[in-house]
């Protein structure tokens, strides 16, 4: 089905196509110089010391968690059974690495305005067993990191960020994804920049950076510096060192094609964020005082992944009626990420508990949805929304 107002559109032009052709002509398709350059440009944009590109945002989350099992830093090292606090609304692969590495998952409710952590519930969820607070910046919107850091201050707790939906967002003029020990990003087709598939992990910790590099490629030493923080100095014997495995890693390497596209996309990223924010201003102006609808409350400066709409409590409007109206107006829409993730059968495999209740996550699950935002003006879409 074709929509007049789709969820996502391509921000590619001839520059991305030419970049792909240059890789094809070179014959070098596996991870190489383009990936390295993309990582440098991305870390410069985000403001992080290191960036490690992988094949998806999901893989970025996987490596972020895995790296903490292999660090030598006792303040960061995890063990199976450690408790991780997470919001109840996020994408599935926020949670899967936690299960896959045997961590105890504690679900916390969200704030119905920001769609990020309900900070009161987050504080109540913290226990003497909590080792990680995983902050998910939802739909382009930052968490309140001043409040989160106040909650975890003087506690043996690691802050991580799943920033896959919020590239370019800021809080106190600092880009999201850089508040935690590590942060993850996605460059999937529908996200702020697109490398087809792709993900990035950023960190200022050099040991974690080297662990991520090794885990990305089979757990071998090939891309590590001669003197590194993971193993003994590398051998000068090429045959001895070429296939030396030191960590139980994966193959989640990106392609040169993806990185070449990403290099061009990063050049456009300031424009992409600026245009999304211009669209958001119109969206807010039209719907912020709507009698039946709540829109996302911006924390810091959102990069506006999309536009959430939640039916106000007490409204006579039903989601079926809202869906029918939006369908008639030719909008494509989706649930707010996964809604309340605990409704999914897969959680039967998790070691988990629920902190207090998830009333807001459940409410947006049944009464919310989101619309697409884009890197160009969509004034006609807002004219249509003004008729809701």
C-alpha positions in Angstrom: 0.0 0.0 0.0 1.3 3.5 -0.9 0.8 6.2 1.7 0.7 10.0 1.0 2.5 10.5 4.3 4.8 7.5 4.9 6.8 6.6 8.0 10.2 6.8 6.3 11.8 8.0 3.1 15.3 7.9 1.6 17.7 10.7 2.1 20.0 9.3 -0.5 20.9 11.2 -3.7 23.6 10.7 -6.4 26.4 11.1 -3.9 25.5 7.9 -2.1 25.1 6.0 -5.4 28.5 7.3 -6.5 30.0 6.3 -3.2 28.7 2.8 -3.7 30.0 2.6 -7.2 33.5 3.7 -6.1 33.5 0.7 -3.7 32.3 -1.7 -6.4 35.0 -0.4 -8.8 37.6 -0.9 -6.1 36.7 -4.5 -5.5 37.2 -4.1 -1.8 33.9 -5.0 -0.2 34.8 -6.3 3.3 35.5 -4.0 6.2 38.4 -1.7 5.4 39.3 2.0 4.8 35.8 3.2 4.3 34.6 1.7 7.6 37.6 3.3 9.4 36.8 6.7 7.9 33.1 6.5 8.8 34.0 5.7 12.4 36.3 8.7 12.6 33.7 11.0 11.1 30.9 9.6 13.3 32.9 9.9 16.5 33.8 13.5 15.5 30.1 14.4 15.0 28.9 12.7 18.2 31.7 13.9 20.4 33.1 10.5 21.5 36.7 9.3 21.6 35.9 6.1 19.7 33.2 4.7 17.4 32.9 1.0 16.3 30.7 0.3 13.3 28.8 -3.0 13.1 26.2 -4.5 10.9 23.1 -3.3 12.8 21.9 -1.4 15.8 20.9 -4.7 17.3 24.5 -6.0 17.0 25.6 -2.8 18.6 23.5 -3.5 21.6 24.8 -7.1 21.7 28.5 -6.0 21.7 27.9 -3.3 24.2 26.6 -5.8 26.7 29.2 -8.5 25.8 32.1 -6.1 26.2 31.3 -5.6 29.9 31.8 -9.4 30.5 35.4 -9.2 29.2 36.7 -5.9 30.7 39.4 -6.1 33.3 38.0 -3.1 35.0 36.3 -4.3 38.2 34.0 -1.3 38.3 32.6 -2.2 34.9 32.8 -6.0 34.8 29.5 -7.9 34.7 28.7 -11.4 35.7 25.6 -13.6 35.0 22.7 -12.8 37.3 23.6 -9.1 37.6 20.5 -6.8 37.6 19.8 -4.5 34.7 17.1 -1.9 34.9 15.3 -1.2 31.6 12.2 0.8 30.5 9.2 -1.3 29.5 8.9 0.4 26.1 11.7 -0.2 23.7 12.7 -2.4 20.7 13.2 -6.1 21.2 17.0 -6.1 20.8 17.4 -3.7 23.7 16.4 -6.7 25.8 17.7 -9.8 24.0 21.4 -9.3 24.8 20.5 -9.1 28.5 18.8 -12.5 28.3 21.6 -13.9 26.1 24.2 -13.0 28.7 22.2 -14.3 31.6 21.4 -10.9 33.2 18.4 -10.3 35.5 16.1 -7.8 33.8 14.0 -5.4 35.8 11.3 -3.5 33.9 10.3 0.0 34.8 7.4 2.1 33.7 7.7 5.1 31.4 6.6 8.6 31.7 3.5 9.2 29.5 4.8 12.6 28.4 8.5 12.0 27.5 8.0 8.2 26.7 11.3 7.7 28.5 11.8 6.5 32.1 9.3 7.5 34.8 12.0 8.9 37.0 10.1 8.3 40.2 9.6 4.7 39.2 13.3 4.4 38.2 14.5 5.6 41.6 12.2 3.1 43.3 13.5 0.3 41.1 17.1 0.7 42.0 18.3 -1.9 44.5 21.6 -3.0 46.0 21.7 -5.6 43.2 21.4 -3.1 40.3 24.5 -3.0 38.2 23.2 -1.3 35.0 20.7 1.4 34.2 20.1 1.1 30.5 18.6 4.4 29.3 16.7 4.2 26.0 16.2 7.6 24.3 12.8 7.0 22.6 11.7 8.4 19.2 14.5 11.0 19.2 13.9 12.2 22.7 16.6 12.4 25.4 16.2 11.1 28.9 16.8 13.6 31.7 20.4 12.6 32.5 20.7 15.1 35.3 18.0 13.2 37.2 19.3 9.8 36.2 22.9 10.6 37.3 21.5 12.0 40.6 19.6 8.8 41.2 22.7 6.5 40.6 25.3 8.9 42.2 27.6 7.1 44.6 26.2 3.7 43.6 28.0 0.9 41.9 25.9 1.3 38.8 26.9 1.5 35.1 25.0 3.8 32.8 24.5 2.6 29.3 22.5 4.2 26.4 20.4 2.6 23.6 20.4 5.7 21.4 19.3 3.9 18.2 16.3 6.1 17.6 17.9 9.4 18.7 20.9 10.2 16.7 21.6 13.9 16.9 19.5 14.6 20.0 21.1 16.6 22.8 20.7 17.2 26.5 22.5 20.2 28.0 24.2 20.7 24.6 25.8 17.2 24.8 24.7 14.6 22.3 22.8 11.6 23.5 24.7 8.3 23.3 27.6 9.9 25.1 26.2 10.1 28.7 26.9 6.5 29.5 30.0 4.3 29.5 28.9 3.2 26.0 26.1 4.2 23.7 24.6 2.6 20.6 23.2 3.9 17.4 21.4 2.5 14.3 21.7 3.5 10.7 18.9 1.3 9.4 16.8 2.6 6.5 14.1 4.3 8.6 16.5 6.1 11.0 18.1 9.5 10.9 20.9 8.4 8.5 20.7 5.2 6.5 23.5 2.9 5.5 20.9 0.2 4.5 21.7 -1.8 7.6 24.2 -0.6 10.2 25.0 0.2 13.8 27.6 2.0 15.9 28.9 1.8 19.4 30.6 4.8 20.9 32.8 5.0 24.1 35.5 7.1 25.6 37.0 4.0 27.3 39.9 2.7 25.3 39.9 -0.8 26.8 36.2 -1.2 25.9 36.9 0.1 22.5 39.5 -2.6 21.8 37.2 -5.3 23.2 34.4 -4.1 20.8 36.9 -4.2 17.9 37.9 -7.8 18.8 34.3 -9.0 19.4 33.2 -7.5 16.1 35.5 -9.8 14.2 35.5 -13.3 15.6 37.2 -12.3 18.8 40.6 -12.2 17.0 43.5 -9.8 17.4 43.8 -8.7 13.8 42.5 -5.1 14.1 44.0 -4.5 17.6 47.1 -2.4 18.0 50.4 -4.2 18.6 50.4 -3.1 22.2 46.8 -3.4 23.4 44.8 -3.7 26.5 43.3 -7.2 25.9 46.1 -9.6 25.4 49.9 -10.0 25.3 51.7 -7.9 22.6 51.0 -9.1 19.1 53.5 -11.3 17.4 55.5 -10.0 14.5 55.0 -13.4 12.9 52.1 -12.8 10.5 51.1 -16.5 10.3 51.0 -16.7 14.1 49.0 -13.6 14.6 46.5 -13.7 11.6 44.1 -16.1 13.3 44.7 -15.6 17.0 41.5 -15.7 18.9 41.4 -14.2 22.4 37.6 -13.5 23.0 34.5 -15.5 22.2 33.3 -13.0 19.6 31.0 -12.8 16.6 31.1 -11.7 12.9 29.0 -8.6 12.9 31.3 -6.6 10.6 29.8 -3.9 8.3 30.5 -3.7 4.6 32.6 -1.1 2.8 29.4 -0.3 0.8 27.5 0.7 4.0 30.4 2.8 5.3 30.8 4.6 2.0 27.2 5.6 2.1 27.5 6.5 5.8 30.3 8.9 5.1 28.0 10.8 2.7 25.1 10.6 5.1 27.1 12.1 8.0 27.8 15.2 5.8 24.0 15.6 5.6 23.2 14.8 9.2 23.2 18.4 10.5 20.7 19.3 7.7 18.6 16.2 8.4 18.3 17.0 12.1 17.6 20.7 11.4 14.7 19.9 9.0 13.2 17.3 11.3 13.2 20.0 14.1 11.5 22.5 11.8 8.8 19.9 11.1 8.5 19.2 14.8 7.8 22.8 15.6 4.8 22.7 13.2 3.6 19.4 14.7 3.8 20.8 18.3 2.1 24.1 17.3 -0.8 22.2 15.8 -1.3 19.4 18.4 0.1 20.5 21.7 -3.3 21.7 23.0 -5.5 19.1 21.3 -8.4 18.2 23.5 -8.1 14.5 22.8 -4.4 13.9 22.1 -1.1 14.0 24.0 2.2 14.5 22.1 5.7 13.7 23.3 7.2 16.1 25.7 10.6 17.2 24.5 13.5 16.7 26.9 16.6 18.7 25.9 16.6 19.0 22.1 15.0 16.0 20.4 16.1 14.8 17.0 12.4 13.9 16.4 12.6 10.3 15.0 8.8 10.4 14.6 5.7 12.0 16.1 3.9 10.1 18.9 0.2 10.6 19.5 -1.5 9.2 22.6 -5.2 9.5 23.3 -5.8 11.5 26.5 -7.2 9.7 29.5 -10.9 10.4 29.8 -11.3 11.2 26.1 -14.2 9.6 24.2 -11.9 9.1 21.2 -10.9 5.5 20.6 -7.8 4.3 18.9 -9.9 2.6 16.3 -11.5 5.9 15.5 -8.0 7.6 15.4 -6.7 4.9 13.1 -9.6 5.3 10.8 -9.1 9.0 10.6 -5.4 8.7 9.9 -6.0 6.0 7.3 -8.5 8.3 5.5 -5.9 11.1 5.6 -3.4 8.6 4.0 -0.9 8.5 6.9 1.3 5.4 7.6 1.6 4.7 11.3 2.9 2.2 13.8 2.5 1.4 17.5 4.9 3.4 19.7 7.9 1.2 19.2 6.7 -2.2 20.7 4.3 -0.7 23.2 4.5 -2.6 26.5 7.1 -5.1 25.6 6.0 -7.5 28.3 2.9 -8.5 26.3 5.2 -10.5 24.0 5.5 -14.3 24.5 9.3 -14.1 24.2 9.6 -12.8 27.8 8.9 -16.3 29.1 12.5 -17.0 28.4 13.8 -14.0 30.4 14.8 -13.9 34.0 12.9 -10.8 34.9 10.7 -8.9 37.3 8.5 -5.9 37.1 9.2 -2.9 39.4 5.9 -1.7 40.8 3.5 -1.5 37.8 3.6 -0.6 34.1 0.4 1.4 33.9 1.8 4.0 31.5 3.5 1.5 29.2 0.2 -0.5 29.1 -1.8 2.7 28.4 0.3 3.8 25.4 0.3 0.2 24.2 -3.5 0.4 23.8 -3.9 4.2 23.1 -0.8 5.3 21.2 0.8 5.3 17.8 3.4 7.3 16.0 3.7 9.0 12.6 6.8 9.5 10.4 9.1 12.5 10.3 11.4 13.4 7.4 14.4 15.4 6.3 12.3 17.8 4.2 9.3 20.0 4.7 6.0 18.2 5.3 3.7 21.2 5.8 0.8 19.4 3.9 0.9 16.6 6.5 0.4 19.1 9.3 -2.5 20.7 7.5 -4.1 17.3 7.3 -3.4 16.6 11.0 -5.0 19.9 11.9 -8.3 18.3 10.9 -8.1 15.6 13.6 
